Amino acid sequence: MLNEKICELREELNDSIIRGQDYSITYELSIKLDELIAEYYKIELNEIDQTNRQKSRKLLKI
């Protein structure tokens, strides 16, 4: 879902640049996209961290 939002906003940003919209609109779209990407990576890194913790726990039980 978040990935879809990122793709949609990226398209909207690209269209804004191509159409030569006012800089403030392009800038706001860019900020929103950056925030979504940051949220995506936060979630991904959290999932990787949880997976690594689970693997560590399994290794310690052996």
Helices and strands as residue ranges (DSSP letters): H 2-19, H 23-61
